[in-house]
Amino acid sequence: MTLYFEDVNDDLLARFELSLINKGLSNNYCYKSMKDIKTFFNWATKRGYNKNMAYQSYSQRFRDETKRVFNNKC
């Protein structure tokens, strides 16, 4: 299957994200994978390879539970 920049939209990104979650991968791994995709698209856009901006509006459907705020006050 060939995937072109023009093929990427909210539906495709959501299906990819859900496939990672359904495989039992951690939220942290899924979060990082989706962040890497956006980083790659930003790189490709800056260099003129991509003109499809649909990826920018996609927001992930889970929260990274590994980031916690600790209060040091006793």
PQR file of N, CA, C, O and H, with PARSE charges and radii, in Angstrom:
ATOM      1  N   MET A   1       0.845  -1.180   0.000 -0.4000 1.5000
ATOM      2  CA  MET A   1       0.000   0.000   0.000 -0.0000 2.0000
ATOM      3  C   MET A   1       0.888   1.241   0.000  0.5500 1.7000
ATOM      4  O   MET A   1       1.821   1.360   0.795 -0.5500 1.4000
ATOM      5  N   THR A   2       0.585   2.133  -0.883 -0.4000 1.5000
ATOM      6  CA  THR A   2       1.318   3.389  -0.961 -0.0000 2.0000
ATOM      7  C   THR A   2       0.515   4.467  -0.248  0.5500 1.7000
ATOM      8  O   THR A   2      -0.694   4.595  -0.446 -0.5500 1.4000
ATOM      9  H   THR A   2      -0.173   2.036  -1.528  0.4000 1.0000
ATOM     10  N   LEU A   3       1.197   5.231   0.573 -0.4000 1.5000
ATOM     11  CA  LEU A   3       0.549   6.308   1.310 -0.0000 2.0000
ATOM     12  C   LEU A   3       1.184   7.624   0.887  0.5500 1.7000
ATOM     13  O   LEU A   3       2.403   7.787   0.939 -0.5500 1.4000
ATOM     14  H   LEU A   3       2.179   5.128   0.734  0.4000 1.0000
ATOM     15  N   TYR A   4       0.355   8.542   0.476 -0.4000 1.5000
ATOM     16  CA  TYR A   4       0.812   9.863   0.056 -0.0000 2.0000
ATOM     17  C   TYR A   4       0.437  10.892   1.119  0.5500 1.7000
ATOM     18  O   TYR A   4      -0.485  10.675   1.906 -0.5500 1.4000
ATOM     19  H   TYR A   4      -0.636   8.410   0.434  0.4000 1.0000
ATOM     20  N   PHE A   5       1.151  12.002   1.136 -0.4000 1.5000
ATOM     21  CA  PHE A   5       0.845  13.063   2.093 -0.0000 2.0000
ATOM     22  C   PHE A   5      -0.619  13.479   1.996  0.5500 1.7000
ATOM     23  O   PHE A   5      -1.259  13.755   3.011 -0.5500 1.4000
ATOM     24  H   PHE A   5       1.900  12.178   0.497  0.4000 1.0000
ATOM     25  N   GLU A   6      -1.143  13.523   0.781 -0.4000 1.5000
ATOM     26  CA  GLU A   6      -2.526  13.950   0.561 -0.0000 2.0000
ATOM     27  C   GLU A   6      -3.549  12.995   1.181  0.5500 1.7000
ATOM     28  O   GLU A   6      -4.697  13.376   1.411 -0.5500 1.4000
ATOM     29  H   GLU A   6      -0.623  13.299  -0.043  0.4000 1.0000
ATOM     30  N   ASP A   7      -3.134  11.756   1.450 -0.4000 1.5000
ATOM     31  CA  ASP A   7      -4.035  10.742   2.029 -0.0000 2.0000
ATOM     32  C   ASP A   7      -4.239  10.912   3.533  0.5500 1.7000
ATOM     33  O   ASP A   7      -5.179  10.357   4.101 -0.5500 1.4000
ATOM     34  H   ASP A   7      -2.202  11.446   1.263  0.4000 1.0000
ATOM     35  N   VAL A   8      -3.372  11.667   4.168 -0.4000 1.5000
ATOM     36  CA  VAL A   8      -3.420  11.790   5.631 -0.0000 2.0000
ATOM     37  C   VAL A   8      -4.485  12.808   6.027  0.5500 1.7000
ATOM     38  O   VAL A   8      -4.481  13.952   5.573 -0.5500 1.4000
ATOM     39  H   VAL A   8      -2.608  12.118   3.707  0.4000 1.0000
ATOM     40  N   ASN A   9      -5.399  12.354   6.888 -0.4000 1.5000
ATOM     41  CA  ASN A   9      -6.457  13.215   7.419 -0.0000 2.0000
ATOM     42  C   ASN A   9      -6.776  12.770   8.845  0.5500 1.7000
ATOM     43  O   ASN A   9      -6.158  11.838   9.360 -0.5500 1.4000
ATOM     44  H   ASN A   9      -5.402  11.424   7.256  0.4000 1.0000
ATOM     45  N   ASP A  10      -7.728  13.427   9.473 -0.4000 1.5000
ATOM     46  CA  ASP A  10      -8.072  13.094  10.863 -0.0000 2.0000
ATOM     47  C   ASP A  10      -8.485  11.639  11.014  0.5500 1.7000
ATOM     48  O   ASP A  10      -8.108  10.981  11.984 -0.5500 1.4000
ATOM     49  H   ASP A  10      -8.230  14.184   9.055  0.4000 1.0000
ATOM     50  N   ASP A  11      -9.253  11.137  10.068 -0.4000 1.5000
ATOM     51  CA  ASP A  11      -9.727   9.755  10.149 -0.0000 2.0000
ATOM     52  C   ASP A  11      -8.567   8.763  10.108  0.5500 1.7000
ATOM     53  O   ASP A  11      -8.535   7.820  10.899 -0.5500 1.4000
ATOM     54  H   ASP A  11      -9.560  11.672   9.280  0.4000 1.0000
ATOM     55  N   LEU A  12      -7.629   8.959   9.208 -0.4000 1.5000
ATOM     56  CA  LEU A  12      -6.482   8.062   9.104 -0.0000 2.0000
ATOM     57  C   LEU A  12      -5.636   8.108  10.374  0.5500 1.7000
ATOM     58  O   LEU A  12      -5.225   7.066  10.885 -0.5500 1.4000
ATOM     59  H   LEU A  12      -7.655   9.725   8.565  0.4000 1.0000
ATOM     60  N   LEU A  13      -5.376   9.303  10.881 -0.4000 1.5000
ATOM     61  CA  LEU A  13      -4.581   9.437  12.110 -0.0000 2.0000
ATOM     62  C   LEU A  13      -5.291   8.797  13.300  0.5500 1.7000
ATOM     63  O   LEU A  13      -4.647   8.159  14.133 -0.5500 1.4000
ATOM     64  H   LEU A  13      -5.710  10.150  10.466  0.4000 1.0000
ATOM     65  N   ALA A  14      -6.607   8.959  13.388 -0.4000 1.5000
ATOM     66  CA  ALA A  14      -7.366   8.351  14.485 -0.0000 2.0000
ATOM     67  C   ALA A  14      -7.317   6.827  14.388  0.5500 1.7000
ATOM     68  O   ALA A  14      -7.140   6.145  15.397 -0.5500 1.4000
ATOM     69  H   ALA A  14      -7.130   9.477  12.711  0.4000 1.0000
ATOM     70  N   ARG A  15      -7.472   6.295  13.180 -0.4000 1.5000
ATOM     71  CA  ARG A  15      -7.409   4.838  13.002 -0.0000 2.0000
ATOM     72  C   ARG A  15      -6.023   4.308  13.355  0.5500 1.7000
ATOM     73  O   ARG A  15      -5.905   3.247  13.969 -0.5500 1.4000
ATOM     74  H   ARG A  15      -7.616   6.849  12.360  0.4000 1.0000
ATOM     75  N   PHE A  16      -4.980   5.030  12.976 -0.4000 1.5000
ATOM     76  CA  PHE A  16      -3.620   4.607  13.326 -0.0000 2.0000
ATOM     77  C   PHE A  16      -3.417   4.622  14.833  0.5500 1.7000
ATOM     78  O   PHE A  16      -2.883   3.673  15.407 -0.5500 1.4000
ATOM     79  H   PHE A  16      -5.075   5.892  12.477  0.4000 1.0000
ATOM     80  N   GLU A  17      -3.847   5.707  15.469 -0.4000 1.5000
ATOM     81  CA  GLU A  17      -3.700   5.817  16.920 -0.0000 2.0000
ATOM     82  C   GLU A  17      -4.461   4.697  17.636  0.5500 1.7000
ATOM     83  O   GLU A  17      -3.937   4.079  18.562 -0.5500 1.4000
ATOM     84  H   GLU A  17      -4.281   6.478  15.002  0.4000 1.0000
ATOM     85  N   LEU A  18      -5.686   4.443  17.208 -0.4000 1.5000
ATOM     86  CA  LEU A  18      -6.488   3.382  17.822 -0.0000 2.0000
ATOM     87  C   LEU A  18      -5.879   2.011  17.577  0.5500 1.7000
ATOM     88  O   LEU A  18      -5.999   1.124  18.422 -0.5500 1.4000
ATOM     89  H   LEU A  18      -6.112   4.945  16.455  0.4000 1.0000
ATOM     90  N   SER A  19      -5.231   1.822  16.440 -0.4000 1.5000
ATOM     91  CA  SER A  19      -4.578   0.526  16.193 -0.0000 2.0000
ATOM     92  C   SER A  19      -3.420   0.307  17.165  0.5500 1.7000
ATOM     93  O   SER A  19      -3.187  -0.817  17.608 -0.5500 1.4000
ATOM     94  H   SER A  19      -5.134   2.542  15.753  0.4000 1.0000
ATOM     95  N   LEU A  20      -2.701   1.366  17.496 -0.4000 1.5000
ATOM     96  CA  LEU A  20      -1.630   1.250  18.489 -0.0000 2.0000
ATOM     97  C   LEU A  20      -2.194   0.892  19.859  0.5500 1.7000
ATOM     98  O   LEU A  20      -1.671   0.018  20.551 -0.5500 1.4000
ATOM     99  H   LEU A  20      -2.891   2.280  17.137  0.4000 1.0000
ATOM    100  N   ILE A  21      -3.266   1.577  20.238 -0.4000 1.5000
ATOM    101  CA  ILE A  21      -3.896   1.328  21.537 -0.0000 2.0000
ATOM    102  C   ILE A  21      -4.451  -0.090  21.586  0.5500 1.7000
ATOM    103  O   ILE A  21      -4.297  -0.782  22.593 -0.5500 1.4000
ATOM    104  H   ILE A  21      -3.691   2.286  19.676  0.4000 1.0000
ATOM    105  N   ASN A  22      -5.102  -0.533  20.496 -0.4000 1.5000
ATOM    106  CA  ASN A  22      -5.685  -1.875  20.459 -0.0000 2.0000
ATOM    107  C   ASN A  22      -4.640  -2.979  20.509  0.5500 1.7000
ATOM    108  O   ASN A  22      -4.952  -4.109  20.885 -0.5500 1.4000
ATOM    109  H   ASN A  22      -5.227   0.028  19.679  0.4000 1.0000
ATOM    110  N   LYS A  23      -3.412  -2.668  20.138 -0.4000 1.5000
ATOM    111  CA  LYS A  23      -2.323  -3.645  20.234 -0.0000 2.0000
ATOM    112  C   LYS A  23      -1.810  -3.769  21.665  0.5500 1.7000
ATOM    113  O   LYS A  23      -0.946  -4.597  21.952 -0.5500 1.4000
ATOM    114  H   LYS A  23      -3.159  -1.750  19.832  0.4000 1.0000
ATOM    115  N   GLY A  24      -2.348  -2.941  22.562 -0.4000 1.5000
ATOM    116  CA  GLY A  24      -1.938  -3.000  23.963 -0.0000 2.0000
ATOM    117  C   GLY A  24      -0.692  -2.204  24.273  0.5500 1.7000
ATOM    118  O   GLY A  24      -0.086  -2.381  25.330 -0.5500 1.4000
ATOM    119  H   GLY A  24      -3.050  -2.268  22.328  0.4000 1.0000
ATOM    120  N   LEU A  25      -0.308  -1.343  23.376 -0.4000 1.5000
ATOM    121  CA  LEU A  25       0.873  -0.516  23.612 -0.0000 2.0000
ATOM    122  C   LEU A  25       0.542   0.563  24.636  0.5500 1.7000
ATOM    123  O   LEU A  25      -0.606   0.994  24.749 -0.5500 1.4000
ATOM    124  H   LEU A  25      -0.801  -1.199  22.518  0.4000 1.0000
ATOM    125  N   SER A  26       1.530   0.983  25.361 -0.4000 1.5000
ATOM    126  CA  SER A  26       1.308   1.960  26.429 -0.0000 2.0000
ATOM    127  C   SER A  26       0.895   3.307  25.862  0.5500 1.7000
ATOM    128  O   SER A  26       1.193   3.632  24.713 -0.5500 1.4000
ATOM    129  H   SER A  26       2.463   0.634  25.270  0.4000 1.0000
ATOM    130  N   ASN A  27       0.210   4.076  26.678 -0.4000 1.5000
ATOM    131  CA  ASN A  27      -0.173   5.434  26.288 -0.0000 2.0000
ATOM    132  C   ASN A  27       1.053   6.260  25.939  0.5500 1.7000
ATOM    133  O   ASN A  27       1.033   7.067  25.010 -0.5500 1.4000
ATOM    134  H   ASN A  27      -0.033   3.812  27.611  0.4000 1.0000
ATOM    135  N   ASN A  28       2.118   6.047  26.698 -0.4000 1.5000
ATOM    136  CA  ASN A  28       3.339   6.799  26.452 -0.0000 2.0000
ATOM    137  C   ASN A  28       3.901   6.482  25.064  0.5500 1.7000
ATOM    138  O   ASN A  28       4.343   7.383  24.351 -0.5500 1.4000
ATOM    139  H   ASN A  28       2.134   5.392  27.453  0.4000 1.0000
ATOM    140  N   TYR A  29       3.885   5.216  24.686 -0.4000 1.5000
ATOM    141  CA  TYR A  29       4.370   4.822  23.364 -0.0000 2.0000
ATOM    142  C   TYR A  29       3.490   5.415  22.265  0.5500 1.7000
ATOM    143  O   TYR A  29       4.000   5.926  21.268 -0.5500 1.4000
ATOM    144  H   TYR A  29       3.526   4.484  25.265  0.4000 1.0000
ATOM    145  N   CYS A  30       2.180   5.348  22.446 -0.4000 1.5000
ATOM    146  CA  CYS A  30       1.239   5.897  21.459 -0.0000 2.0000
ATOM    147  C   CYS A  30       1.424   7.399  21.323  0.5500 1.7000
ATOM    148  O   CYS A  30       1.453   7.932  20.214 -0.5500 1.4000
ATOM    149  H   CYS A  30       1.766   4.933  23.257  0.4000 1.0000
ATOM    150  N   TYR A  31       1.548   8.076  22.450 -0.4000 1.5000
ATOM    151  CA  TYR A  31       1.751   9.525  22.457 -0.0000 2.0000
ATOM    152  C   TYR A  31       3.014   9.878  21.671  0.5500 1.7000
ATOM    153  O   TYR A  31       3.000  10.780  20.834 -0.5500 1.4000
ATOM    154  H   TYR A  31       1.524   7.644  23.352  0.4000 1.0000
ATOM    155  N   LYS A  32       4.099   9.163  21.946 -0.4000 1.5000
ATOM    156  CA  LYS A  32       5.378   9.419  21.284 -0.0000 2.0000
ATOM    157  C   LYS A  32       5.277   9.136  19.788  0.5500 1.7000
ATOM    158  O   LYS A  32       5.813   9.894  18.980 -0.5500 1.4000
ATOM    159  H   LYS A  32       4.110   8.430  22.626  0.4000 1.0000
ATOM    160  N   SER A  33       4.610   8.073  19.416 -0.4000 1.5000
ATOM    161  CA  SER A  33       4.461   7.736  17.992 -0.0000 2.0000
ATOM    162  C   SER A  33       3.706   8.824  17.245  0.5500 1.7000
ATOM    163  O   SER A  33       4.101   9.215  16.146 -0.5500 1.4000
ATOM    164  H   SER A  33       4.175   7.457  20.072  0.4000 1.0000
ATOM    165  N   MET A  34       2.626   9.313  17.831 -0.4000 1.5000
ATOM    166  CA  MET A  34       1.841  10.357  17.190 -0.0000 2.0000
ATOM    167  C   MET A  34       2.641  11.669  17.125  0.5500 1.7000
ATOM    168  O   MET A  34       2.549  12.412  16.148 -0.5500 1.4000
ATOM    169  H   MET A  34       2.304   8.996  18.724  0.4000 1.0000
ATOM    170  N   LYS A  35       3.406  11.935  18.151 -0.4000 1.5000
ATOM    171  CA  LYS A  35       4.250  13.125  18.166 -0.0000 2.0000
ATOM    172  C   LYS A  35       5.328  13.025  17.076  0.5500 1.7000
ATOM    173  O   LYS A  35       5.646  14.017  16.421 -0.5500 1.4000
ATOM    174  H   LYS A  35       3.480  11.332  18.945  0.4000 1.0000
ATOM    175  N   ASP A  36       5.883  11.825  16.888 -0.4000 1.5000
ATOM    176  CA  ASP A  36       6.883  11.619  15.836 -0.0000 2.0000
ATOM    177  C   ASP A  36       6.289  11.849  14.445  0.5500 1.7000
ATOM    178  O   ASP A  36       6.953  12.401  13.568 -0.5500 1.4000
ATOM    179  H   ASP A  36       5.624  11.019  17.420  0.4000 1.0000
ATOM    180  N   ILE A  37       5.040  11.425  14.244 -0.4000 1.5000
ATOM    181  CA  ILE A  37       4.377  11.639  12.957 -0.0000 2.0000
ATOM    182  C   ILE A  37       4.227  13.133  12.688  0.5500 1.7000
ATOM    183  O   ILE A  37       4.512  13.602  11.586 -0.5500 1.4000
ATOM    184  H   ILE A  37       4.500  10.976  14.956  0.4000 1.0000
ATOM    185  N   LYS A  38       3.780  13.877  13.693 -0.4000 1.5000
ATOM    186  CA  LYS A  38       3.634  15.324  13.518 -0.0000 2.0000
ATOM    187  C   LYS A  38       4.988  15.990  13.265  0.5500 1.7000
ATOM    188  O   LYS A  38       5.087  16.915  12.459 -0.5500 1.4000
ATOM    189  H   LYS A  38       3.549  13.497  14.588  0.4000 1.0000
ATOM    190  N   THR A  39       6.017  15.525  13.946 -0.4000 1.5000
ATOM    191  CA  THR A  39       7.364  16.061  13.739 -0.0000 2.0000
ATOM    192  C   THR A  39       7.823  15.812  12.308  0.5500 1.7000
ATOM    193  O   THR A  39       8.384  16.700  11.667 -0.5500 1.4000
ATOM    194  H   THR A  39       5.937  14.773  14.601  0.4000 1.0000
ATOM    195  N   PHE A  40       7.583  14.604  11.809 -0.4000 1.5000
ATOM    196  CA  PHE A  40       7.947  14.279  10.431 -0.0000 2.0000
ATOM    197  C   PHE A  40       7.176  15.154   9.444  0.5500 1.7000
ATOM    198  O   PHE A  40       7.752  15.654   8.478 -0.5500 1.4000
ATOM    199  H   PHE A  40       7.127  13.882  12.329  0.4000 1.0000
ATOM    200  N   PHE A  41       5.883  15.339   9.680 -0.4000 1.5000
ATOM    201  CA  PHE A  41       5.087  16.174   8.781 -0.0000 2.0000
ATOM    202  C   PHE A  41       5.551  17.623   8.822  0.5500 1.7000
ATOM    203  O   PHE A  41       5.582  18.286   7.785 -0.5500 1.4000
ATOM    204  H   PHE A  41       5.415  14.933  10.464  0.4000 1.0000
ATOM    205  N   ASN A  42       5.908  18.120   9.981 -0.4000 1.5000
ATOM    206  CA  ASN A  42       6.451  19.484  10.067 -0.0000 2.0000
ATOM    207  C   ASN A  42       7.742  19.604   9.253  0.5500 1.7000
ATOM    208  O   ASN A  42       7.941  20.580   8.529 -0.5500 1.4000
ATOM    209  H   ASN A  42       5.883  17.582  10.824  0.4000 1.0000
ATOM    210  N   TRP A  43       8.606  18.610   9.378 -0.4000 1.5000
ATOM    211  CA  TRP A  43       9.862  18.588   8.624 -0.0000 2.0000
ATOM    212  C   TRP A  43       9.577  18.596   7.124  0.5500 1.7000
ATOM    213  O   TRP A  43      10.153  19.388   6.379 -0.5500 1.4000
ATOM    214  H   TRP A  43       8.444  17.818   9.966  0.4000 1.0000
ATOM    215  N   ALA A  44       8.676  17.700   6.685 -0.4000 1.5000
ATOM    216  CA  ALA A  44       8.345  17.584   5.257 -0.0000 2.0000
ATOM    217  C   ALA A  44       7.695  18.865   4.728  0.5500 1.7000
ATOM    218  O   ALA A  44       7.933  19.259   3.586 -0.5500 1.4000
ATOM    219  H   ALA A  44       8.207  17.057   7.290  0.4000 1.0000
ATOM    220  N   THR A  45       6.881  19.508   5.554 -0.4000 1.5000
ATOM    221  CA  THR A  45       6.214  20.742   5.145 -0.0000 2.0000
ATOM    222  C   THR A  45       7.232  21.868   4.967  0.5500 1.7000
ATOM    223  O   THR A  45       7.170  22.614   3.990 -0.5500 1.4000
ATOM    224  H   THR A  45       6.687  19.187   6.481  0.4000 1.0000
ATOM    225  N   LYS A  46       8.162  21.989   5.905 -0.4000 1.5000
ATOM    226  CA  LYS A  46       9.176  23.042   5.823 -0.0000 2.0000
ATOM    227  C   LYS A  46      10.058  22.895   4.597  0.5500 1.7000
ATOM    228  O   LYS A  46      10.562  23.886   4.068 -0.5500 1.4000
ATOM    229  H   LYS A  46       8.212  21.383   6.699  0.4000 1.0000
ATOM    230  N   ARG A  47      10.247  21.672   4.144 -0.4000 1.5000
ATOM    231  CA  ARG A  47      11.111  21.424   2.988 -0.0000 2.0000
ATOM    232  C   ARG A  47      10.335  21.342   1.673  0.5500 1.7000
ATOM    233  O   ARG A  47      10.916  21.066   0.623 -0.5500 1.4000
ATOM    234  H   ARG A  47       9.838  20.867   4.574  0.4000 1.0000
ATOM    235  N   GLY A  48       9.027  21.582   1.730 -0.4000 1.5000
ATOM    236  CA  GLY A  48       8.230  21.638   0.515 -0.0000 2.0000
ATOM    237  C   GLY A  48       7.713  20.311  -0.003  0.5500 1.7000
ATOM    238  O   GLY A  48       7.113  20.268  -1.078 -0.5500 1.4000
ATOM    239  H   GLY A  48       8.555  21.806   2.583  0.4000 1.0000
ATOM    240  N   TYR A  49       7.927  19.223   0.731 -0.4000 1.5000
ATOM    241  CA  TYR A  49       7.439  17.914   0.301 -0.0000 2.0000
ATOM    242  C   TYR A  49       5.945  17.747   0.554  0.5500 1.7000
ATOM    243  O   TYR A  49       5.266  17.021  -0.173 -0.5500 1.4000
ATOM    244  H   TYR A  49       8.414  19.257   1.604  0.4000 1.0000
ATOM    245  N   ASN A  50       5.439  18.413   1.576 -0.4000 1.5000
ATOM    246  CA  ASN A  50       4.045  18.263   1.986 -0.0000 2.0000
ATOM    247  C   ASN A  50       3.323  19.596   1.915  0.5500 1.7000
ATOM    248  O   ASN A  50       3.846  20.634   2.322 -0.5500 1.4000
ATOM    249  H   ASN A  50       5.991  19.002   2.166  0.4000 1.0000
ATOM    250  N   LYS A  51       2.117  19.543   1.392 -0.4000 1.5000
ATOM    251  CA  LYS A  51       1.266  20.738   1.367 -0.0000 2.0000
ATOM    252  C   LYS A  51      -0.055  20.480   2.094  0.5500 1.7000
ATOM    253  O   LYS A  51      -0.884  21.383   2.212 -0.5500 1.4000
ATOM    254  H   LYS A  51       1.692  18.700   1.062  0.4000 1.0000
ATOM    255  N   ASN A  52      -0.252  19.257   2.579 -0.4000 1.5000
ATOM    256  CA  ASN A  52      -1.466  18.869   3.288 -0.0000 2.0000
ATOM    257  C   ASN A  52      -1.315  19.227   4.770  0.5500 1.7000
ATOM    258  O   ASN A  52      -0.463  18.669   5.462 -0.5500 1.4000
ATOM    259  H   ASN A  52       0.422  18.524   2.483  0.4000 1.0000
ATOM    260  N   MET A  53      -2.132  20.148   5.248 -0.4000 1.5000
ATOM    261  CA  MET A  53      -1.997  20.616   6.625 -0.0000 2.0000
ATOM    262  C   MET A  53      -3.007  19.971   7.581  0.5500 1.7000
ATOM    263  O   MET A  53      -3.146  20.420   8.719 -0.5500 1.4000
ATOM    264  H   MET A  53      -2.824  20.601   4.686  0.4000 1.0000
ATOM    265  N   ALA A  54      -3.704  18.940   7.141 -0.4000 1.5000
ATOM    266  CA  ALA A  54      -4.736  18.296   7.965 -0.0000 2.0000
ATOM    267  C   ALA A  54      -4.170  17.722   9.257  0.5500 1.7000
ATOM    268  O   ALA A  54      -4.874  17.671  10.265 -0.5500 1.4000
ATOM    269  H   ALA A  54      -3.592  18.576   6.216  0.4000 1.0000
ATOM    270  N   TYR A  55      -2.928  17.296   9.245 -0.4000 1.5000
ATOM    271  CA  TYR A  55      -2.321  16.698  10.441 -0.0000 2.0000
ATOM    272  C   TYR A  55      -2.236  17.684  11.606  0.5500 1.7000
ATOM    273  O   TYR A  55      -2.230  17.269  12.765 -0.5500 1.4000
ATOM    274  H   TYR A  55      -2.356  17.338   8.425  0.4000 1.0000
ATOM    275  N   GLN A  56      -2.169  18.984  11.312 -0.4000 1.5000
ATOM    276  CA  GLN A  56      -2.012  19.980  12.372 -0.0000 2.0000
ATOM    277  C   GLN A  56      -3.233  20.083  13.276  0.5500 1.7000
ATOM    278  O   GLN A  56      -3.103  20.418  14.454 -0.5500 1.4000
ATOM    279  H   GLN A  56      -2.174  19.321  10.370  0.4000 1.0000
ATOM    280  N   SER A  57      -4.403  19.803  12.747 -0.4000 1.5000
ATOM    281  CA  SER A  57      -5.620  19.944  13.550 -0.0000 2.0000
ATOM    282  C   SER A  57      -5.954  18.686  14.353  0.5500 1.7000
ATOM    283  O   SER A  57      -6.867  18.701  15.179 -0.5500 1.4000
ATOM    284  H   SER A  57      -4.508  19.531  11.790  0.4000 1.0000
ATOM    285  N   TYR A  58      -5.220  17.600  14.115 -0.4000 1.5000
ATOM    286  CA  TYR A  58      -5.526  16.359  14.831 -0.0000 2.0000
ATOM    287  C   TYR A  58      -5.071  16.457  16.283  0.5500 1.7000
ATOM    288  O   TYR A  58      -3.942  16.858  16.567 -0.5500 1.4000
ATOM    289  H   TYR A  58      -4.479  17.588  13.444  0.4000 1.0000
ATOM    290  N   SER A  59      -5.964  16.087  17.193 -0.4000 1.5000
ATOM    291  CA  SER A  59      -5.573  16.029  18.601 -0.0000 2.0000
ATOM    292  C   SER A  59      -5.791  14.602  19.095  0.5500 1.7000
ATOM    293  O   SER A  59      -6.786  13.952  18.774 -0.5500 1.4000
ATOM    294  H   SER A  59      -6.881  15.762  16.961  0.4000 1.0000
ATOM    295  N   GLN A  60      -4.853  14.152  19.863 -0.4000 1.5000
ATOM    296  CA  GLN A  60      -4.864  12.770  20.325 -0.0000 2.0000
ATOM    297  C   GLN A  60      -6.019  12.506  21.285  0.5500 1.7000
ATOM    298  O   GLN A  60      -6.531  13.417  21.936 -0.5500 1.4000
ATOM    299  H   GLN A  60      -4.045  14.679  20.124  0.4000 1.0000
ATOM    300  N   ARG A  61      -6.413  11.242  21.355 -0.4000 1.5000
ATOM    301  CA  ARG A  61      -7.586  10.854  22.135 -0.0000 2.0000
ATOM    302  C   ARG A  61      -7.252  10.315  23.520  0.5500 1.7000
ATOM    303  O   ARG A  61      -8.134   9.787  24.196 -0.5500 1.4000
ATOM    304  H   ARG A  61      -5.997  10.502  20.827  0.4000 1.0000
ATOM    305  N   PHE A  62      -6.042  10.432  23.946 -0.4000 1.5000
ATOM    306  CA  PHE A  62      -5.658   9.950  25.263 -0.0000 2.0000
ATOM    307  C   PHE A  62      -4.678  10.921  25.876  0.5500 1.7000
ATOM    308  O   PHE A  62      -4.166  11.822  25.212 -0.5500 1.4000
ATOM    309  H   PHE A  62      -5.325  10.861  23.396  0.4000 1.0000
ATOM    310  N   ARG A  63      -4.434  10.723  27.129 -0.4000 1.5000
ATOM    311  CA  ARG A  63      -3.458  11.563  27.828 -0.0000 2.0000
ATOM    312  C   ARG A  63      -2.285  10.708  28.262  0.5500 1.7000
ATOM    313  O   ARG A  63      -2.437   9.541  28.622 -0.5500 1.4000
ATOM    314  H   ARG A  63      -4.850   9.991  27.668  0.4000 1.0000
ATOM    315  N   ASP A  64      -1.141  11.302  28.220 -0.4000 1.5000
ATOM    316  CA  ASP A  64       0.058  10.626  28.678 -0.0000 2.0000
ATOM    317  C   ASP A  64       0.035  10.601  30.203  0.5500 1.7000
ATOM    318  O   ASP A  64       0.229  11.630  30.850 -0.5500 1.4000
ATOM    319  H   ASP A  64      -1.017  12.250  27.927  0.4000 1.0000
ATOM    320  N   GLU A  65      -0.200   9.435  30.768 -0.4000 1.5000
ATOM    321  CA  GLU A  65      -0.340   9.312  32.221 -0.0000 2.0000
ATOM    322  C   GLU A  65       0.999   9.282  32.948  0.5500 1.7000
ATOM    323  O   GLU A  65       1.028   9.269  34.179 -0.5500 1.4000
ATOM    324  H   GLU A  65      -0.357   8.598  30.242  0.4000 1.0000
ATOM    325  N   THR A  66       2.105   9.270  32.210 -0.4000 1.5000
ATOM    326  CA  THR A  66       3.405   9.212  32.871 -0.0000 2.0000
ATOM    327  C   THR A  66       3.862  10.578  33.371  0.5500 1.7000
ATOM    328  O   THR A  66       4.790  10.666  34.174 -0.5500 1.4000
ATOM    329  H   THR A  66       2.081   9.280  31.210  0.4000 1.0000
ATOM    330  N   LYS A  67       3.220  11.635  32.902 -0.4000 1.5000
ATOM    331  CA  LYS A  67       3.588  12.978  33.345 -0.0000 2.0000
ATOM    332  C   LYS A  67       2.703  13.364  34.516  0.5500 1.7000
ATOM    333  O   LYS A  67       1.503  13.587  34.360 -0.5500 1.4000
ATOM    334  H   LYS A  67       2.466  11.562  32.249  0.4000 1.0000
ATOM    335  N   ARG A  68       3.294  13.437  35.656 -0.4000 1.5000
ATOM    336  CA  ARG A  68       2.544  13.805  36.844 -0.0000 2.0000
ATOM    337  C   ARG A  68       3.233  14.971  37.537  0.5500 1.7000
ATOM    338  O   ARG A  68       4.455  15.107  37.495 -0.5500 1.4000
ATOM    339  H   ARG A  68       4.270  13.256  35.783  0.4000 1.0000
ATOM    340  N   VAL A  69       2.448  15.781  38.156 -0.4000 1.5000
ATOM    341  CA  VAL A  69       2.978  16.904  38.910 -0.0000 2.0000
ATOM    342  C   VAL A  69       3.041  16.497  40.367  0.5500 1.7000
ATOM    343  O   VAL A  69       2.037  16.093  40.952 -0.5500 1.4000
ATOM    344  H   VAL A  69       1.455  15.670  38.190  0.4000 1.0000
ATOM    345  N   PHE A  70       4.209  16.603  40.944 -0.4000 1.5000
ATOM    346  CA  PHE A  70       4.390  16.247  42.353 -0.0000 2.0000
ATOM    347  C   PHE A  70       4.531  17.515  43.179  0.5500 1.7000
ATOM    348  O   PHE A  70       5.228  18.455  42.798 -0.5500 1.4000
ATOM    349  H   PHE A  70       5.025  16.931  40.469  0.4000 1.0000
ATOM    350  N   ASN A  71       3.869  17.518  44.291 -0.4000 1.5000
ATOM    351  CA  ASN A  71       3.948  18.638  45.207 -0.0000 2.0000
ATOM    352  C   ASN A  71       4.893  18.241  46.334  0.5500 1.7000
ATOM    353  O   ASN A  71       4.632  17.272  47.046 -0.5500 1.4000
ATOM    354  H   ASN A  71       3.303  16.755  44.601  0.4000 1.0000
ATOM    355  N   ASN A  72       5.989  18.979  46.504 -0.4000 1.5000
ATOM    356  CA  ASN A  72       6.997  18.649  47.512 -0.0000 2.0000
ATOM    357  C   ASN A  72       6.651  19.196  48.887  0.5500 1.7000
ATOM    358  O   ASN A  72       7.393  18.959  49.841 -0.5500 1.4000
ATOM    359  H   ASN A  72       6.201  19.767  45.926  0.4000 1.0000
ATOM    360  N   LYS A  73       5.545  19.920  49.017 -0.4000 1.5000
ATOM    361  CA  LYS A  73       5.192  20.472  50.304 -0.0000 2.0000
ATOM    362  C   LYS A  73       4.678  19.368  51.218  0.5500 1.7000
ATOM    363  O   LYS A  73       3.897  18.512  50.801 -0.5500 1.4000
ATOM    364  H   LYS A  73       4.942  20.112  48.242  0.4000 1.0000
ATOM    365  N   CYS A  74       5.116  19.398  52.442 -0.4000 1.5000
ATOM    366  CA  CYS A  74       4.705  18.383  53.423 -0.0000 2.0000
ATOM    367  C   CYS A  74       3.516  18.853  54.228  0.5500 1.7000
ATOM    368  O   CYS A  74       3.035  18.129  55.099 -0.5500 1.4000
ATOM    369  H   CYS A  74       5.750  20.093  52.781  0.4000 1.0000
TER
END
